[in-house]
Amino acid sequence: MPKLKALFATSEVAPLVKTGGLGDVSGALPAALRAIGVDVRILVPGYKPVIAQLAQHRVVATFDNLPGFPPARLLSGKMAHDVPLLVLDCPVLYQRDGGPYQSVSGVDWADNALRFGLLSKIAAVLGCDESPLDWHPDLVHCNDWQTGLTPAYLHFSQGAAPSIVAIHNLLFQGNFSPETVSELHLPPSCYSINGVEYYGKLSFLKAGLFYADHITTVSPNYAKEIQKEPLGFGMQGLLATRRNELTGILNGIDTDEWNPATDPHLAKNYNRARMAGKAANKEALQIRMGLNVAPDIPLLGVVSRLTHQKGLDLLLEIAPRLVELPAQLVMLGTGEASMEKAVRDLTRSYPGQISAHIGFSEDLSHQIEAGADMFVMPSRFEPCGLNQLYSQRYGTPPIVHATGGLADSVVDCTPKTLGDGSASGFAFLGMTAENLFATIQRAIDLYHDQEKWKALRKNCMAKDFSWQRSAETYRAVYLKVLGRQE
């Protein structure tokens, strides 16, 4: 059988450009797919940081006459892991200070529809008979709203490859005025309920969900949640109709970067067989963050955006009660101004017991995963989540709200699940401060039983969250869409 070929179209890819989980997935999944024999090539816009990091490249195509779009070039380069990279070079659209989607001041670029319309159009051109390249994909794998128009463009193209659209967070939909349909040279007929129209607007994501041959999302449970309110965010009817073409696949993690046995950020490395280093990392974290050095007091860790979605308002509400248990709390993150202020107020009120770093720090995020006794992640919704996966790999049982990927990846600790070896953390249902407090209390009670706590930590570290597992499932979906047998 000839090698399976896939074009992976994305608006960000780590480490070149990243704002969140999409960047992580785009950096890791194509490499994992190539490792199992899929010929994947990544298409990404030529933002300033992407062009700056593109060491060796050559021009492989020019697009001077695409109706409605400025001239552009396609540059060929390579990522780490030898993943081929196709960079869409259009300086007037992408060579700007600021982020992929917003200016330095945090305002959405006014021409985002054109910027990501071009990305979607080029992905479609490369996936049909119009392609100027010798390499032709069997399938186009689109990601989030920024490439959501690709399946629509493919639908109206000759010799089009099938397409998949991946939902990383349904909250972000790419909705624009109806005039955008003609500006992006989409057929007027597609602007209907059975097409790209969404409550009187053109929706990039709706276009992908309607026209793609298959839909994936980043966890099995999230795939179910988005078929109904409230997490369907208006798309639930369409997603429920397409449930037979909807597959939830849990994201993986980079098990080389996140490995307590080799992590260069840690005070002392450790593994599942030799966990003594965990205590040394706790002490180092307490010292770094100005907490009382107290080996027997449970230390709760948080690495998160400080937002309502992440449920941290509930944690901040109960923080004074946690200190009384006693417990310590260390937080890393940035987000809503009111929540940042509440965090700072707590650190002033409880010195030595609550500490926080407002901002981002790669080394501190690793040190919290290793040094904390348990990790708190009470998200109101969470398509997949990564920190609960990192936590388990580091033997730090997560405490989570049982939603989305958190429910798929954390097995609540009960006498039964601890006994059969499946327990890997603590989960609660019902987003209330009392439910969160009761679950933390339950975790702390177990923490004080050394033998049971050691068993739980070993369970966590035995879990396989590698990208290979996820990549095998994606490959199976590709084959299903193409109607191929192994």
N, C-alpha and C positions, 0 to 999 in steps of 0.2 A: 504494500500500500504506500502511495506517495506521502511524504511528510505533510502533516496538517499545517496550514499557513494562516496566521491571524494578524490583522492590523488592530493595535490597541490604541484607541484615540482617547486622549485625556487632556485636561487643562492644566495639570500639574503633575510633577514626578520628582520624588525625592531621590537624590539630594540636590538636584538642580533648582527646583522651586517647589515649595510646600507651604500650605496654609493649614492642613489638617489631615484627616485619615485618608482622603483620596490620594494625596501625595505619597503617603506610606504604601498604600496598596499598589499604586502605579509603579513605584520603585521596586517592589518585591515580587508581585505576582508574575509579571512577564519573565523575570529571571527564573522563577520556579517552573513556569510552563516550558521554557527552553530546556531546563534540566531534565524534563521528561519527554523531550522530543518534539515539542511544538515550535515551529518557526514563527516567533512573535517579533513584530517590529512596532515600536512606540512612535506615535505621532503627537507632538506637543508644540504649542506656540513658541515663537522665538522671543520670549521676554528678555530684558536686559541680562539678568543673571544666567539665563540659559545660554545665550550667545557667548557671554563672557567665559563660561566653563566648557564651551564646545572646542576642545583642543584642536583636533584635526577633523576637517569636514570638507565636503565638496558639494557643488550645486548639482542636483540630479534632475531638477525640473523647474520650469518657470511657468507662471500663470499670469498672462498679461491681458487676457480678454474674457475674464469671468464676469458676466453681466452683474452690475451692482456692487462689485468688489474692487478694491484697489489692487495694483499689481503685487505679486508675491512670488517668492522662490521657495523651493524645498531643498533643504540642506541635509546631507547624510553624515551621521557621526556614530559614536558608540557610547553606551552607558558602561558603568561597572558591570561585571559578570558577562561582558561581551554582548549585551543586548543591543541590537541595531536601533538607532535613533533617527527619526525623520523630524526635522525642525522646520516649522512653518515660519519663514522669515518674511515679515511684512512690517518694516520699521514704523510706518505711520500708525499702525494699530497696536503694536506690542512693545516698541522700544520707549518705555516711559519709566519715570521714577514712581515708586509705589508698588502695590501688590498686583497679583494677576487680575483682580476684580475691582479694586478700589484705588483711589489716589492716596497720597501720603496722609491726607487729612481724614481718610476713612470714608470717603464718599464714592458710591458706585460710579464707574466710568460711564459717561452719558451714551457712549457708542458700544456698550457691551453686546447689544444684539448683533451689530455688524462684526465685532471682534470674534464672537463665538459662532456667528453664522458662517464666517469664513472657515473657521476650524472645522465645523460640521460639513461644509461643502467640500473641502479638500479631502476629508476622510471618505466622503461618498465618491468623489472622483477616483480616488485610489482603489475603491472597491467595485468599480464598474468598467465597462468597455472603454471609457474615456481616458483611463489611466495612462500617463506617459511613462510609467516604470515597467521594466521587464518582469519585476516581481508582482504577482497578483494574489491577493489574499483569498482564501476560501471563505473567510468570515470576517466581519468587522465588529469589534468589541468596543462599544461606546460606554462612556462613564459620566453619569450625572447630567444635569441640564445643559452643560456647556457643549456637549456633543449630541444633544438630544435631537437636533434636526437631521442628523446623518441618516437615520432610517427613513425619514420622509423624503429626503433628496434621493436616496437609493430606490425608493418605491417608484419614483418617476424617471429612473435611469435605465438604459439598455445594459443587459448583461450584468445586472447587479448581484453582488454576493449577498448572502443572508446577513442579518445583523442581530446583535444582542445589545440590550441597554442595561447597564448596571446601576441600581439605585444605591447610593451611599448614604444619602439623607434626603428623604422625601420632602422635608420642610423647604428645601431650596429648589425652585421650580423654573426659574428663568421666564417670567411672564412679561410680555411687552405689548405695546399698542397694536391694534389690528393693521395699521398702516405698514407695520414691519413685514407683513406677508409679501407685499409687492416689492418693498425695498430689498428683500433677500431673494427675490425672484423665485418664490414658491408658487405653484399653480394656484389660482384663486379658488379652485374647487376643493382644495385641502382645508380651506378655512370653514370648517363646519364641526358639529359635535362629533362626527365620525372623521376626525382629522386633528388638526392642530389647535382648534378653537377651544378656549377654556374660560368660561364666564366673561365673554366679550373681549378676551385678549388672545394673542398668540402665545402659547406656552411651549417652550423648547422641550420641557420634560414630558408634557402630554403627547407631543409629537413622537417622542421616542417610545413611550409606553403604548401608543396606538399602532405605530408602523413596524416596530421591531419584531423579528421572528420569535424572540424569546426575551424574557426579562429575568434578571438576577438581582438579588439583594444580599446584604452582608451578614445575614444570619437567618436560620430557619424560622425562628419565632417572630422576627421582624417581618418576614414575608407574610405571616398570618395577621399580624397586628395592622398592617397597612391596608388590609382589605376591608377594614371597618373604621368607624369613627372611634376616637378622635385622631388617631395617628395616620389615617389615610389622607388628611389635609386636603379634602376635596377630590382626591383621585381614587377613593376607595371603590366606587362603582365600577370604574374601568378595570381596576386591578382585580376585583372579585370576578368580573367577566372573563379575565385572562388568567385565572388561577391555574389552569392546566399548563400554561406556558410561563409560570412564575416559579423560580427556584431560589431558595435561601441557602447561601453557602457561607459558613463562618469564616471570617478573615483569619489569616495566620499572623505570626510575628517573625521577625528576624532573629532566629535562635543563635546566631553568632554574636550579634550586637547585644542581645539580652541573654547573657549567660553568666550566672554568678561564679562559675568556675574560672572564668577568664576575664571578667569585666575589669578594665583598667581603672574605673572610677571608684572602686571599692577599697575600703581600708584593709580588708582581708577577703580573699576568695574562698568559696566553699561550694560543696555540691551535695547531692541527696544522701550520699553515703557518709560524708563528713561535714556536718552542719555547724561545727564549733565556730566558724567564722561569722555566723549570724550575730552572736553576742558582741563581737568586736565591732561590727558595723553599726549596731544599735548605739554603742557607747560613742563611736565616732560621730554619729548623726546628732546625738544629744549634745555633744560638745560643740559641734559646728553651729547648731541652731540655738545655743544658749539655754538649753533645757537642763534641768537637774539630772545629773548622772545617777540613774536609779534602775538597775538591771531588773528588778522584780515588778516595776510598775509598767503595765502594758502601754505601748506607744502606738498610737493610731496615725497612719499616714494618709495624705491626700495630695494627688497631683492632678490638677483639673483646671478647666476654665471656670471662673467664678461666675456662674450664671444660674438662672432659675431652672433651665433644662436639667442641669446637673444635680439639682436637689440639695445644693449646699446650704440653702437658707435653713433647711431643717436641721442640718448638722450644727450650724452656728447657733441656732435656737437652744439646742440641748448641750452645747459645749460647757457651760458652767456646771451642769449636773455631772458631766463626764469627769471633770476635774475632781469632783467630790468622791468618785468611786473608790480609789483614785485611778485616773488615766492621764496620759499626756497626748497632745495633739500637735502634729507638725503639718504645715500646708505649703504648697507651692502652686502658684497660678496667678492669672490675671483675668480681669473681666469687668463686670458691671461695677460702676463707681461706688454705688451704695454697699455692695457686698465687699468690695475691697476695704472700705471704711470700717465695716463691721468686723472684718478680720483683724485690722490694725487695732481696733478698740479692745478686742479680746486679748491680743498679745500684751497690751499695756495693763489690762486688768489682772492677767494671770501669768506674770513673768516666771520663767522656769518651768511652766507647765503647758503653755500654749505658745507656739512660735510659728512664724510664717515668713516666706519670701514672696513678695508681690513682684511678679515678673516671670521670666523663663530661665531655667538653668539645666542644661543637659546632664551635667555631672550630678547635680543635686537630685534630679529625678531618679537616676539610678540608685543614688545613696538612700533615698527614701524607700524605694522598693526593697532594698536589701536590709535596711536598718530598722524599719517599722516592724512591729509584731503582727499587725493586721492593717489592711488597706480599706478605706471607706469610699464607696462609689454609689451613692443613692440616687442615680439619675431618674428623672421622671420618664424619659424615654431614651433609648440608646440603641441605634441600629445595630451596631456590633460592640464597640468598645475595645480598647487595647490594654488599658492599664490593669484590668482584672486578669488578663492573660499574662502580662509581665509579672504581676504579683504572685500568681501560682508558680511560675517558673522560679521565682526567688524564694519560695517557701513562706510567703506572706499571705495568709488566707484573706481573701477579699470579703467585704460585707457589702452586699448589693441589693438594690431593688430588683425584683424578679421581672425584668422587662427586656424585650429585644434580645440582643446577643448576650446580655448578662445572664438571662435565664437559661440560655443554651450552653453557657460555658462554666457556670458555677453550680455545683451540686450542694444543696443545703446540708449542713452537718446535723444529723440526728443520730441516735444510738444505732439505728439500722444502717445508715449510709457510712457511718464511721466504721462499723463492724465489717461491712462488705468491701471497704476500700474505695468507695466512689466519692465520698464527701470531699469537697475542696474549698469550702467557704461557708458563708452564712447569707441567706436570702430572706427577704420579707416581701409581702404583698400589702398594698394600701399605703399611699404616700402621706403618712402622718409622722410628726415628730415622735410620738409615743411608740409607734411601730419601729422606727429607726433606733430609738433608745433601747427598747426591749431586745432588739437583735444584737446591738453592741454589748449589752449586758450579758446576753447568752454567750457571746464569743469570749468575753472576759472571764466568765465562769469556767469555760473550758480551758482557757489559757492557764488558769491556776492548777489544772490537773496536768502535770508535766508529761506523763506517758501518753495521754490522749492527744495533747497538743502536738507532741512530736510525731505521732501517727498521722495527724491531719496535715502537718507540714510535708511529710513524706508523700502523702497522697497528692498534694498540690504539685510537687516537683516531678511526679511520675507522668503528668499529663503531657500529651503531644499536641502542641499548638503550632507546629511547623507549617510553612507555606506549602510543603510538598503535599500534605493531606488535602489542602484546599485546591491546589493546582490539579490534582487528579480528578476532583469533582468538576472543576471547570472544563477540563478536557472531555469528560463524559458528556457534559452539556453541549459542547461544540459538536461532538460526533452525533448527538441526538438531533441537533438542528440541521446538520448536513445529511442526515439519514444514512450515516455510515455505520458499519459494524466494525468491531475490532478485528 
